[in-house]
Amino acid sequence: MISTDRFNIRNTSLPGLHLIDRIPIKDDRGWLERIYCQDSIGELANGKAIRQITKTLTVKKGTVRGLHFQKTPYAETKIISCIKGKIWDVAVDLRKNSPTFLKYFAVELSENQHLSLLVPEGFAHGFQSLTNNCQIIYFNTSNHNSDAEGGINALDPKLSIQWPLEISLRSMRDANHQFIENNFNEFK
């Protein structure tokens, strides 16, 4: 674990994937916390700066978004925080030469926690909303490029992701993502 005055950074079971405990400063008014600091967290993104910040709203409980990634040379590191509601956040290792290739890690993120998930390049990311009206904020090290979009079907049997709720909604695009084939090698 790496600790600073504002963050505790924990390794997960997948190399390069980290949980970030944000340490709030509290007083009688409430609390203040940093969601990101280049000096503390930037090294985990290979020194790349944040290029884009995105906020999403997912209206319906049980909705699954993902599993998405950006292909090289637009691959990105993402830092995900749930700022309203609760989600089941999932990252899948797509690095072909990784000992954890096609393994996933999942964690519950909520507005009541001070926790973020840092998803490095070479991973697909998605989540399931566990409450209605979830809001997520993403910090990305690359601008979104629609020509570099990639996706994996969230119901792929090779992944065997255990979604906590019955899936109530997916976009047509996400539902039409292909299953992984034996020659899958998006990230080498």
Residue frames relative to the residue before (quaternion, step in Angstrom):
aa qw qx qy qz dx dy dz
M 1.0000 0.0000 0.0000 0.0000 0.00 0.00 0.00
I 0.2322 -0.7324 0.6268 0.1295 3.53 -1.10 0.84
S 0.0760 -0.8086 0.5831 0.0194 3.58 -0.84 0.97
T 0.0441 -0.7376 0.6728 0.0377 3.52 -1.17 0.76
D 0.6944 -0.4502 0.3188 0.4621 3.59 -1.19 -0.10
R 0.7753 0.3407 -0.1781 0.5012 3.64 1.15 -0.46
F 0.7940 0.2215 -0.1004 0.5572 3.62 1.25 -0.34
N 0.1209 -0.6832 0.7063 0.1406 3.49 -1.39 0.51
I 0.1373 -0.7998 0.5828 0.0415 3.57 -0.67 1.11
R 0.1055 -0.8182 0.5652 -0.0015 3.54 -0.61 1.24
N 0.4420 -0.6514 0.5485 0.2818 3.54 -1.13 0.72
T 0.2708 -0.7152 0.6123 0.2007 3.56 -1.28 0.42
S 0.7048 -0.4382 0.3357 0.4456 3.58 -1.26 -0.19
L 0.6882 0.4080 -0.2747 0.5334 3.62 1.26 -0.19
P 0.4561 -0.7116 0.4555 0.2793 3.63 -0.57 1.11
G 0.7926 0.2850 -0.2443 0.4805 3.55 -0.94 1.00
L 0.6439 0.4731 -0.3078 0.5166 3.58 1.26 -0.36
H 0.0380 -0.8407 0.5383 -0.0437 3.59 -0.66 1.12
L 0.3047 -0.6751 0.6349 0.2198 3.51 -1.31 0.52
I 0.1632 -0.7815 0.5983 0.0687 3.54 -0.93 0.93
D 0.1799 -0.7521 0.6284 0.0838 3.56 -0.63 1.19
R 0.2298 -0.7609 0.5941 0.1239 3.55 -0.65 1.14
I 0.2569 -0.7799 0.5552 0.1323 3.58 -0.78 1.02
P 0.2287 -0.8044 0.5314 0.1351 3.60 -0.35 1.17
I 0.3178 -0.6714 0.6285 0.2305 3.51 -1.33 0.48
K 0.1150 -0.8332 0.5409 0.0066 3.55 -0.56 1.21
D 0.0889 0.7475 -0.6580 0.0195 3.51 -1.29 0.55
D 0.7853 -0.3480 0.2246 0.4603 3.59 -1.25 -0.17
R 0.6453 0.5353 -0.3170 0.4434 3.59 1.16 -0.49
G 0.6797 -0.3882 0.3136 0.5375 3.56 1.19 -0.59
W 0.5318 -0.6138 0.4507 0.3706 3.58 -0.82 -0.95
L 0.1990 -0.7234 0.6503 0.1195 3.49 -1.43 0.34
E 0.0562 0.7971 -0.6002 0.0341 3.57 -0.99 0.80
R 0.4136 -0.6492 0.5688 0.2896 3.52 -1.24 0.46
I 0.3004 -0.7219 0.5916 0.1968 3.55 -1.06 0.78
Y 0.7990 0.0167 0.0186 0.6009 3.57 1.11 -0.67
C 0.0497 0.7517 -0.6573 0.0208 3.53 -1.24 0.64
Q 0.4557 -0.7116 0.4667 0.2610 3.59 -0.57 1.17
D 0.6661 0.5172 -0.3138 0.4363 3.60 0.93 -0.84
S 0.7403 0.4171 -0.2262 0.4763 3.61 1.02 -0.74
I 0.8087 0.2846 -0.1042 0.5041 3.57 0.92 -0.92
G 0.5092 0.7060 -0.3967 0.2916 3.58 1.16 -0.57
E 0.6091 0.5725 -0.3509 0.4220 3.57 1.04 -0.73
L 0.6364 0.5421 -0.3249 0.4423 3.60 1.08 -0.69
A 0.6866 0.4091 -0.2620 0.5408 3.57 1.28 -0.36
N 0.5485 -0.6390 0.3717 0.3907 3.58 1.19 0.65
G 0.6793 -0.5274 0.2736 0.4308 3.54 1.09 0.77
K 0.4762 0.6689 -0.4487 0.3529 3.59 1.26 0.06
A 0.4351 -0.6984 0.5111 0.2485 3.53 -1.04 0.82
I 0.5583 -0.5552 0.4873 0.3776 3.55 -1.27 0.39
R 0.1798 -0.8116 0.5532 0.0545 3.56 -0.79 1.10
Q 0.8083 0.0850 0.0005 0.5826 3.55 1.13 -0.58
I 0.1077 -0.7570 0.6411 0.0658 3.57 -1.10 0.74
T 0.0597 -0.8105 0.5818 -0.0328 3.54 -0.76 1.12
K 0.1435 -0.7607 0.6279 0.0809 3.56 -1.11 0.77
T 0.0962 -0.7952 0.5970 0.0448 3.58 -0.97 0.87
L 0.1998 -0.7146 0.6538 0.1482 3.50 -1.36 0.44
T 0.0601 -0.7599 0.6468 0.0247 3.57 -0.90 0.96
V 0.3422 -0.8128 0.4464 0.1515 3.52 -0.31 1.35
K 0.8188 0.3141 -0.1262 0.4636 3.58 0.75 -1.07
K 0.4981 -0.6446 0.5118 0.2729 3.55 -0.93 1.04
G 0.7705 0.3327 -0.2651 0.4747 3.58 -0.98 0.89
T 0.4860 0.6656 -0.4307 0.3678 3.59 1.28 -0.20
V 0.1621 -0.7528 0.6293 0.1047 3.57 -1.10 0.77
R 0.1040 -0.7471 0.6552 0.0416 3.53 -1.00 0.99
G 0.7239 0.4049 -0.3123 0.4632 3.56 -0.89 0.93
L 0.6099 0.0750 -0.7206 -0.3211 1.51 -2.45 -0.42
H 0.1260 -0.8373 0.5321 0.0007 3.60 -0.57 1.18
F 0.0709 0.7573 -0.6491 0.0114 3.51 -1.34 0.46
Q 0.3716 -0.6745 0.5857 0.2529 3.53 -1.37 0.26
K 0.4030 -0.7184 0.5191 0.2283 3.58 -0.89 0.97
T 0.6136 -0.5280 0.4485 0.3789 3.54 -1.29 0.51
P 0.5989 -0.1453 -0.7872 -0.0226 1.71 -2.00 1.49
Y 0.5573 0.6184 -0.3820 0.4014 3.61 1.24 0.27
A 0.2799 0.7693 -0.5249 0.2331 3.59 1.26 0.32
E 0.1237 -0.8241 0.5527 0.0082 3.55 -1.03 0.81
T 0.3404 -0.6366 0.6377 0.2688 3.46 -1.39 0.34
K 0.1333 -0.7823 0.6058 0.0568 3.56 -1.04 0.86
I 0.1256 -0.7233 0.6685 0.1189 3.52 -1.23 0.58
I 0.1242 -0.8251 0.5512 0.0032 3.55 -0.58 1.23
S 0.0213 0.7711 -0.6352 0.0382 3.56 -0.99 0.95
C 0.3001 -0.7173 0.5998 0.1884 3.55 -1.04 0.82
I 0.1344 -0.8328 0.5355 0.0417 3.58 -0.57 1.15
K 0.7735 0.0833 -0.1099 0.6186 3.59 1.32 -0.03
G 0.7913 0.2402 -0.2092 0.5220 3.56 -0.81 1.00
K 0.4379 -0.6641 0.5428 0.2694 3.52 -1.25 -0.61
I 0.0553 -0.8006 0.5966 0.0108 3.58 -1.01 0.85
W 0.3339 -0.6401 0.6421 0.2578 3.51 -1.43 0.26
D 0.1261 -0.8342 0.5366 0.0167 3.58 -0.20 1.32
V 0.0921 -0.8213 0.5626 -0.0222 3.57 -0.82 1.07
A 0.0354 -0.7622 0.6463 0.0136 3.55 -1.08 0.86
V 0.1527 -0.7873 0.5957 0.0450 3.58 -0.96 0.99
D 0.3927 -0.7192 0.5306 0.2170 3.57 -0.85 1.04
L 0.0776 -0.8132 0.5768 0.0033 3.59 -0.62 1.18
R 0.4440 0.6886 -0.4612 0.3405 3.59 1.24 0.24
K 0.4484 -0.7576 0.4114 0.2359 3.56 -0.27 1.36
N 0.7631 0.3699 -0.2045 0.4888 3.62 0.91 -0.82
S 0.4684 0.6769 -0.4419 0.3566 3.58 1.25 0.21
P 0.5072 -0.6405 0.4723 0.3308 3.62 -1.04 0.67
T 0.7204 0.3836 -0.2468 0.5225 3.61 1.24 -0.28
F 0.1777 0.8124 -0.5290 0.1690 3.60 1.20 0.60
L 0.8526 0.0721 -0.1381 0.4989 3.57 -0.89 1.14
K 0.4805 0.5951 -0.4789 0.4308 3.58 1.17 0.50
Y 0.2108 -0.7827 0.5700 0.1342 3.54 -1.16 0.54
F 0.2045 -0.7176 0.6516 0.1363 3.47 -1.38 0.40
A 0.0432 -0.7945 0.6057 0.0051 3.57 -0.96 0.86
V 0.0036 0.7818 -0.6222 0.0395 3.52 -1.15 0.75
E 0.4101 -0.6706 0.5517 0.2788 3.56 -1.13 0.61
L 0.0649 -0.7606 0.6456 0.0221 3.54 -0.97 0.98
S 0.0426 0.8122 -0.5800 0.0457 3.57 -0.96 0.79
E 0.6606 -0.5075 0.3885 0.3940 3.51 -1.34 0.26
N 0.6763 0.5098 -0.2874 0.4474 3.59 1.17 -0.50
Q 0.6289 0.4954 -0.3364 0.4959 3.56 1.29 -0.09
H 0.3040 -0.6783 0.6237 0.2417 3.48 -1.36 0.12
L 0.4316 0.7080 -0.4109 0.3789 3.56 0.82 1.12
S 0.0459 -0.7663 0.6407 0.0121 3.53 -1.09 0.84
L 0.2916 -0.7162 0.5994 0.2069 3.55 -1.29 0.38
L 0.1955 -0.7577 0.6139 0.1040 3.56 -0.87 1.02
V 0.1078 -0.7990 0.5916 -0.0038 3.55 -0.55 1.27
P 0.2752 -0.8037 0.5028 0.1596 3.61 -0.44 1.15
E 0.6889 -0.4082 0.3805 0.4626 3.54 -1.36 0.05
G 0.7489 0.3884 -0.2824 0.4566 3.56 -1.08 0.71
F 0.6582 0.4476 -0.3081 0.5211 3.57 1.29 0.22
A 0.3232 -0.6651 0.6250 0.2501 3.53 -1.31 0.47
H 0.1600 -0.7949 0.5822 0.0603 3.56 -1.15 0.67
G 0.1620 0.7602 -0.6229 0.0887 3.53 -1.17 0.68
F 0.1274 -0.7933 0.5878 0.0949 3.55 -1.27 0.09
Q 0.2668 -0.7035 0.6259 0.2056 3.51 -1.40 0.26
S 0.3890 -0.7031 0.5416 0.2471 3.56 -0.92 0.93
L 0.2456 -0.7843 0.5587 0.1116 3.56 -0.85 1.02
T 0.7373 0.2155 -0.1617 0.6195 3.55 1.36 -0.11
N 0.5721 -0.5488 0.4626 0.3969 3.57 -1.26 0.21
N 0.8560 0.2034 -0.1377 0.4549 3.54 -1.30 0.50
C 0.1895 0.7887 -0.5518 0.1939 3.58 0.86 1.01
Q 0.1059 -0.7668 0.6292 0.0707 3.53 -1.10 0.76
I 0.1116 -0.7847 0.6097 0.0007 3.50 -0.91 1.09
I 0.1318 -0.7511 0.6374 0.1106 3.55 -1.17 0.62
Y 0.1529 -0.7838 0.6006 0.0378 3.55 -0.96 1.04
F 0.1509 -0.7208 0.6674 0.1107 3.54 -1.12 0.77
N 0.0674 -0.8281 0.5562 -0.0191 3.61 -0.61 1.15
T 0.3935 -0.7305 0.5130 0.2199 3.56 -1.08 0.77
S 0.7389 0.2771 -0.2066 0.5784 3.59 1.27 0.08
N 0.4918 -0.6188 0.5104 0.3386 3.55 -1.12 0.59
H 0.5492 -0.6061 0.4537 0.3539 3.55 -1.08 0.68
N 0.0500 -0.7743 0.6309 0.0076 3.56 -1.01 0.89
S 0.3681 -0.7744 0.4672 0.2156 3.59 -0.33 1.23
D 0.6297 0.5298 -0.3461 0.4505 3.63 1.12 -0.53
A 0.7119 0.4318 -0.2475 0.4955 3.60 1.22 -0.40
E 0.3836 0.7371 -0.4798 0.2818 3.60 1.26 0.17
G 0.0003 0.7670 -0.6416 -0.0006 3.51 -1.11 0.77
G 0.0023 -0.8109 0.5852 -0.0003 3.54 -1.20 0.43
I 0.2131 -0.7255 0.6430 0.1213 3.49 -1.33 0.53
N 0.5191 -0.6339 0.4706 0.3275 3.55 -1.03 0.74
A 0.4580 -0.7205 0.4617 0.2409 3.58 -0.73 1.11
L 0.6971 0.4354 -0.2662 0.5036 3.60 1.26 -0.29
D 0.2927 0.7816 -0.5029 0.2247 3.58 1.25 0.34
P 0.4215 -0.7328 0.4692 0.2554 3.63 -0.66 1.04
K 0.5739 0.5802 -0.3953 0.4216 3.63 1.15 -0.41
L 0.6901 0.4602 -0.2764 0.4853 3.58 1.14 -0.58
S 0.1079 -0.8409 0.5173 0.1170 3.58 1.10 -0.76
I 0.1509 0.8014 -0.5606 0.1442 3.58 0.89 0.90
Q 0.2866 -0.7558 0.5712 0.1428 3.54 -0.88 1.00
W 0.1414 -0.7949 0.5875 0.0548 3.57 0.01 1.31
P 0.4706 -0.7329 0.4112 0.2690 3.62 -0.69 1.01
L 0.7709 0.2559 -0.1483 0.5641 3.60 1.14 -0.59
E 0.5883 -0.4991 0.4684 0.4306 3.54 -1.27 0.25
I 0.4458 -0.6967 0.4903 0.2746 3.58 -0.89 0.91
S 0.2253 -0.8108 0.5331 0.0874 3.55 -0.63 1.19
L 0.8131 -0.0090 0.0596 0.5791 3.59 1.09 -0.63
R 0.0615 0.7325 -0.6777 0.0216 3.54 -1.23 0.74
S 0.5324 -0.5957 0.4740 0.3702 3.56 -1.14 0.48
M 0.6291 -0.5217 0.4097 0.4053 3.56 -1.22 0.42
R 0.6319 0.5406 -0.3298 0.4469 3.56 0.98 -0.85
D 0.6889 0.4725 -0.2917 0.4660 3.59 0.84 -0.93
A 0.6541 0.5157 -0.3140 0.4557 3.58 0.97 -0.81
N 0.7136 0.4421 -0.2524 0.4812 3.61 1.14 -0.58
H 0.4003 0.6834 -0.5122 0.3323 3.62 1.20 0.13
Q 0.5094 -0.6703 0.4623 0.2782 3.54 -1.03 0.86
F 0.4920 -0.5850 0.5407 0.3510 3.51 -1.35 0.27
I 0.5809 -0.5862 0.4379 0.3566 3.55 -1.22 0.54
E 0.2175 -0.7524 0.6091 0.1246 3.52 -1.01 0.89
N 0.6974 -0.4974 0.3199 0.4048 3.56 -1.26 0.37
N 0.7290 0.4145 -0.2577 0.4800 3.61 1.07 -0.55
F 0.2803 0.7710 -0.5225 0.2322 3.61 1.20 0.43
N 0.1976 0.7864 -0.5669 0.1457 3.60 -0.75 1.00
E 0.0410 0.8351 -0.5443 0.0679 3.57 0.77 1.01
F 0.7860 0.1331 -0.0563 0.6011 3.57 1.00 -0.82
K 0.2048 -0.8107 0.5398 0.0968 3.58 -0.61 1.11
